[in-house]
């Protein structure tokens, strides 16, 4: 996601499977990502903005067991209020005999 067409093109050149132009202020990015991924969400989300609204959206649209990578740095006093239940993942415990 980006507002700049050249950066969206670069993302595709570097292997992004989808590029969503966010220059339309009425766009619901969570819905756009879910639609582009058949409802699953992104398996890898990379935030380079440090913008808390963008980060919050990224948390919402990242798929179960997906990864969110933070490169951008939010302000020191930034807080993220998110619902925890969707973030809790239940893993499997494997025992070798």
C-alpha positions in Angstrom: 0.0 0.0 0.0 1.2 3.4 -0.8 0.0 6.7 -2.3 2.8 7.0 -4.8 2.4 5.0 -8.1 6.2 4.6 -8.6 6.6 3.0 -5.2 3.7 0.7 -5.9 5.4 -0.4 -9.1 8.7 -0.9 -7.3 7.0 -3.1 -4.7 5.6 -5.3 -7.5 9.1 -5.4 -9.1 10.5 -6.6 -5.8 7.9 -9.4 -5.4 4.8 -7.9 -3.8 1.8 -9.9 -4.9 -0.6 -7.0 -4.5 -0.2 -3.2 -4.6 -3.0 -1.1 -3.2 -3.1 2.6 -4.0 -4.2 4.5 -0.9 -4.5 7.9 -2.4 -8.3 7.6 -2.3 -9.1 8.9 1.3 -12.4 6.9 1.3 -10.6 3.6 0.8 -10.9 1.1 3.7 -7.5 -0.5 3.6 -8.4 -3.4 5.9 -11.3 -4.4 3.5 -9.0 -3.8 0.4 -6.4 -6.1 1.8 -8.9 -8.8 2.8 -10.6 -8.6 -0.6 -7.2 -8.9 -2.4 -6.3 -12.0 -0.3 -9.7 -13.8 -0.5 -10.5 -12.8 3.1 -7.3 -14.3 4.6 -5.2 -11.1 5.1 -1.6 -10.6 4.2 0.9 -13.2 5.3 3.7 -10.6 5.6 3.0 -7.0 6.4 5.8 -4.5 6.5 5.3 -1.1 7.9 7.8 1.6 7.0 5.7 4.6 8.1 5.7 4.6 11.9 2.2 6.0 11.6 0.0 4.5 14.3 -3.2 4.5 12.2 -1.4 2.5 9.4 0.1 0.2 12.0 -3.3 -0.5 13.6 -4.7 -1.3 10.1 -1.8 -3.6 9.5 -2.4 -5.5 12.7 -6.1 -5.9 11.6 -5.4 -7.2 8.1 -2.4 -9.4 8.8 -3.4 -13.1 8.4 -3.6 -15.6 11.3 0.0 -16.7 11.8 1.2 -13.9 9.5 4.1 -11.7 10.4 4.1 -7.9 10.8 7.5 -6.3 10.4 8.1 -2.8 11.7 10.8 -0.7 10.0 9.2 2.7 10.6 9.5 4.1 14.1 6.5 5.6 15.8 6.8 8.6 18.2 8.2 7.6 21.6 4.8 8.2 23.3 2.8 6.2 20.7 0.4 3.6 22.0 -1.4 0.8 20.2 -4.8 -0.2 21.4 -5.8 -3.5 19.7 -8.1 -6.3 20.5 -5.9 -9.2 21.7 -8.0 -12.3 20.9 -7.3 -12.2 17.2 -3.6 -11.9 18.0 -3.4 -14.9 20.3 -2.1 -18.0 18.4 -2.4 -21.5 19.7 0.6 -23.6 18.7 1.1 -27.3 18.6 3.4 -29.1 21.0 5.2 -31.9 19.3 6.7 -34.7 21.4 9.3 -37.0 19.9 9.4 -40.5 21.3 
